[in-house]
Amino acid sequence: MIVTILALSALDVLSYELFFVSSLVGFLLVTVLTAPAVATPAWRTRVRWFVALGLLGFALVIAGRIYATLAVLAVT
């Protein structure tokens, strides 16, 4: 996550939305790449809740972007 903040800052595009989305993508990538092939440990099933919360947050970010776009279109 620190690398994400540094990269977004270096590109001068740091925002909460971009940080959240890029962190979520990184979390999902780590989750998939570290998944065991044979047996699933008990703690691993709880990761699904974090994934679900992350996807809910992503949906809220997208809904906010759509709302902002529609608000701009309604004004013009």
Helices and strands as residue ranges (DSSP letters): H 2-10, H 16-33, H 42-75
